[in-house]
């Protein structure tokens, strides 16, 4: 146990020094593996297992879905389809209190149903929304906060890259995880929109043109026809992809392949997708997927390292011996994630904790499907937590204002996500009832 604590301290020091999370995880894991064999020939022999661990962990059909979902988001964003979706949604929700602020949340929720990534969601909707929000005089803090917080829906509303990784480590059905996040994702979307409506009712200057009917839409087109033309192709793409999953006809990877092919067709027909842009989308997909897979590889290495002498089970037995109630355990886990969110990026935070928490969750007989949604919600909190909240930097990179405004704008949404965690604890059926009706997987 002492060696594990020393290794964890080294890991924290590497992170604090600014080392990228997968390198920090990998180096710490390799040091631990080496030390287990002793600082002699045995240590080098232990390191020889790294190749087998990497191949055994990464040779996964389920993980193949990750680059395919990333490709879907890249194609839809670069072809301009995301712009059309935002425009169509603005015609529907712009008359709600908050105007385009409501469109930000609705747009993020809809785009989440195809992207699987909070970064892609925040970037896609933010790129479209920011120029219009600035030109119309919306509150910089509330506007930036709505985009950063709305982007977090990308990993809760299915499909979700985070849930694919969680399912890979816990052997929980990825299809069921996807649909476990659907209702909580819609409830959280509703919480965001209600909050914006209340804020704007109390202070109308936050959204000065909330009564505006269009957001860059073609005024010559009939409103109903324009909405249908902008949203229908995207809606069909979502319906086909998630419908095939729900009925059990395809696996998540096969659904991702169908969705990726359809997104290219939608981008070419309803957007602007020349070959050069498709090539750039493919290139960026490779970059993003490689970075994610490096983190996953580091996580498998870390999981193997702590599994050599059963550290995960030792921790589980120690905590169980403390006679913590289930509520006490969940509070401790939430606090842990709040702290980690300030130190580690979202995926890194998840892959570090899952190998440690898995035996503990089994010991307390906690529903792994339900906990997957709680985990994703806490990752969402981490994406809004400085200094490593990735969504803060995504929006700040698009927004001409200060990072301080983005951070302050996200604070209310930060507490709304924590409120959603509390709601999930009180009503776990929000996550469990829908997957129970799924066919097949």
N, C-alpha and C positions, 0 to 999 in steps of 0.2 A: 504493500500500500504506500510505503514511504517513497519508493521509486516512482510510482504513478503520480504522487503529488509533486515530486520534483520535476517530472516530465511535463505535467500540466503547467507548473510555474514557468518553465522554459517556453512553453507554447504561448502563454500570456505575454511574456517578455518579447517574444518575436513579433507578436501582433502589435504590441505597443511601440515597437521599433519601426513599424510601418511595412513589415513584410507581408506580401499578398497572402491571404488566408490559406489557399491550397498548399503553398510552399511551407507555411508555418505548421500546418497539420501534418504534412508529409515528413518534414524534418523531425518533428516531435515523435511521430509514430516510429520512424526508422531508429531514432535514438533509443526508444523504449524496447523495440524488438532486439536491437543489438545488445542492450544491457541485460535483457532476459537470458541471453546465452553467455553472458559474462564478457568481460573485455579481453577475450582471448580468441582462439580459433572458433569456439562455439558461437560467439557473437556473429562472426562472419557467416557461419553456416545458417544461423537464424535469418540473416538478411537475404539469403538465397531463396527464401520462400516468397519474396515480394512479387516475382514474376507470376507465380501460380495464383497468388491472391489477386493480382491485377487482372489476369485473364479470367479467372473464375467469377470475379465480380462484374467486370465490364462486358463479358460475353452474354448480354441479356437482351432478349427480344423486346421486352417491355421498354427498355431505355431507348430503343430505336425510335420511339414516338417523339422523343424530345426534339431532335433536329427537324422532324416533319412539322410539328406545331410551330416551331420557330420560323420555318420557311413560310407557312401560311401567313403569319403576322407580317413578315417582311414583304411578301408580295402584295398583300392588301394595303399596307402602308405606302409602299413606293409607287403603286399603280394609281393612287388617288382615290381608291374605293373608300378608305377611311374618311376622306374629306366629304364624300357624298353621303356617307352614313351620318356624319355629324350634321350636315346640312339638313337632311331629312328629319332627324330627331329634333333639331331646333324648331322646326315648324310645328312639331307636336307639343313640346313641353315649354316653349319659350314664353307662353302666357302664364305659366305658373310663377308664383312669387320667387324671384331670383333670376328669371330669364335664362341667359346663356350659362349661368352657374348651374342651373338644373340640367342643361344640355351637357355640361361637362360630366356630371355624374352618370346621366343616362348613357352618354356616348361611351364612357369607360366601361359601364356594365355590359353594354352590347358588344363592344370590341373584346371584352374579356372572354366572351363565349366562343372565341375563335383563336385567341392569341396564346393563352397559357402562361403569359409572362407579365408581371406588373411593370417592368421596365418598358417593354414594347407597348403596353397599353398607355402608360403615361406619356411616352414619346409620341405615339401616333395621334392621340387626341390633343395633347398639348401643342404639337406643331400646328395643328389646324386651328385650335381655339385661341392661342395667345394673341395673334395679331388683331382678331376681332374684339377680344376682351379689352385690349389696350385702347383701340380706336374708339370704343364706346364708353370708356371712362369707368369701367368696373373697379371695385376695390382691389388693389393689387394683392393684399394679403389673403382675402377670402377667395379670390380667383385662383391664385397660385396654390393655396391650400386645398381647394376643391379638386384641382388636377392631380396633385401629389397623392391625396387620399383616394381619389377615384381610381388612380392607377393601381392601388393595392388590390382592387377587386380582381385584377388579372390572374392572381394565383388562388382565388377562392371560388369564383364562378367557373365551372368546367368549360374546357379542359384546363388542367393545371400542371405545370412542370414540377412544381413542388410536391404535388400529390403523387406524381409518377415516381419520384425519388423516394418518398415516404413509403409507398407501396412496395418498392423494390427491397427496402431494408426490413420491412415488417411482414412481408408475405400477405398483405391485405389486398383484396381485389381492387385494382386501379379503377375499373369501371364503377364499382360501388363508391369508391372514394370521390370520384368526379361528381356523382349525383348526391353524395352526402353534403357536398359544399354548395349545391344549387340553392336550396331554400335559405340557408344562412346568408348566402351571398345576396339574395334578393332582399332579405330583411335588412341587412347592413346598407344596401343601396337605399332602401326606404328611410333608414335612420339619417343618412347623409342628406337626403333631399328634404326631409322634414326640418332638419336643423337649418339648412339654408333658407327655407321658406320662413321660418320663425325669425332668423336674423334679419332678413330683408324686410319683413313686416315691421319689425321694431326700428329699423334704420334703412329707409328706402334709398338713401344716397349710395348704399353699397352696390346697387344694381340700377343705375340711372335710366337705362332704356329697357327695362324688363318687359315692357309692353310691346316691344318691337316684334313684328311678325316673322321676319326672315333674318337669316344670318348668312348673307352672301348668296341667297338662293336666286334662281332665275325668276324674276317677277312675272315674266311673260307666261310662264307655265302655270297651269291650274294647280292650286295648292294640293288637292288630293292626288292628282296625277304625278306631281313632283315628288311627293312623299313616297308613293308607291315605287316610282322609278329609282329613287335613291336607296330605299331600304329593302325592297323585295329580294334582289339577288343575294344580299348579305343574309337575309332571314332564311332563304332557301338553303344556303351553305350551312348555317347553324343547325337548321332542322334536320338536314340529311346526316350531318356528322354525328350529332347527339342522338338522333333517332335510331341510327344503326347501332350505336352503343347501347342505348336503353333496351332495345329489343334483343340484345345478345347476338345479333347476326355477325358482328365483327368484334375483334379485340381493340383495345385502345390504339395499338400500333397500326392496325389495318384502317381504323377510322381516321387516324392522322394522315395516312397515305391517301385515302379518298379525299379528305379535306384539302390536302396540299394540291392534288390534281385539280380539284374544283376551284380552288382559289386562283390558280393560274388562269383557268378559263374565265372566271369572273373578272379578274384583273385585265385580261386581254379584251373582253367584250364590253364591260361597263366602265373600265378605267383606261389608263394609258400605260401599256406594258410592252415597250419595245424590247428587243433581245438584249440590248446593252443593260437595261434596267433589271431584267430578269437575271442576267449574269451577276450584277452587283448584289441582288437579293440573295443569290446562291452563295456568293463570296462571304457576305456578312453572316449568313446562316452557319457557314463552316466556322467562322471566327467565334461566334457566340456559343455554338455547340461545343467546340473544343475547350473553351474556358469552363463551361459547365461540367463537361465530362472529366476535366482535370480535377475539379472539386470533388466529384463523385468518386474518382479513383483514390484521391487522398482520404476520403471518408471510409472506403473499404479497407484501406491500409490501417487507418486509425482503429476501425472496428476489430480488425485482426489482432492488432497490437494489444488492445485491452482485453481481448478474448483469450490470449495465451494463458494467462493465469486467472481468468475469470473475474476480472475487476468489476465488470458490470453486475455480476451476481453477488459479489461481496458487498457492493454499495447497496444493492436491492435488499439484501439480508440485513444490513446495518440499519437502513431507514425503516424497514419493517419492524425491527426490534425496538425502535423508538416509539412504537404504538401511535404513530400519527394517524389521524382519521383521514378518510379519503379527501375531505374538503381541505384539511391541513396540507396534505400532499400537493393538491392542485394549486393552492396558494403559493407554496414553496416553488413549484415549477414555474408559475407565472412570474414570480419575482426573479427567478433565475433567468428567464428569457428577457425580462426588462433590462437586466444588467448586461447580458450577452449582446443585446441589440445595440448597445453603445460601443461594443468592441469588435464584433464579427459581422460580416455581411450575411444576408438572409439565408442563402443556401448553405454557406459554411456553418452558420449557427445550427441549422437543422441537422446536417450530417454529423456534426460533432456530438449532438445530444441524443440522437435516436439510439445508437448502440448502448448508451448508458441507461436510457429511460426504458427501453423495451422490456428487459427482465423485471423492472420495477412495476411497470404497468400490468404485466402478467401476474405478478405477486398480489397486486391490489385488485385484480379482476376488473380492470378498467377496459371498456369497449374501445378497441384499437381504431375502429371506424370513426367513432365519435371523437376520440382524441386527435385523430388526423386533422379534423376541422379546427379544433382548439389550437393545435400546433401551427396551422396555417394562419390563423388569426394573430397569434403572437409574432409570427414572422412579419405579418403586415405592420404590426406595431414597430418592429425593428426597422422596417423600411422608412419609417417617419422619424426615427430617433437619431439625432446627431451624436457623434460626428460621422457615422458611417451609414446613415439612412440614404440608400441609393436613390429613392424617388425624389428626395430633396434636391439632389444634384442634377437629376435628369430635368426637372422643371426649372431649376436655376440656370441650366445651360440653355434653355429656350427663352426664359423670361429675362427681360433687360434690367430688371430690378436687382435688389440685394438678396443674398441668401437668407439674411435675417428675416425678411418679409415672408419668404417661403416657410421658414421654420415656425414663425408665429402664426401663420395662417393654418398650419396643420395641427396645432395644439388641440383645438376642439375635436377634430376628427380622431386624434390619438385617443382621447377619452371615450369617444363613441365606439371605437373598436374594442376597448376594454369593457364597455357596457355590453357589447355583443358577446364577449366571453362570458360575462355573468349570465346573460340570457340563455346561452348554450348550456351552462351548468344547471340552470333551473328547468330548462326544457330540452333535454338531450334528444327528444323525438324529432326536433327540427333537422337533425343530421341523420337519424336512423330510419325514419319511416319511409322515405322515398326509395332508398336502395333496396328496401325489403320487397318492393313490387317489381324489381328488375327481373328480366328473363335471363336465362343462361348464366353468365358470369356473375 
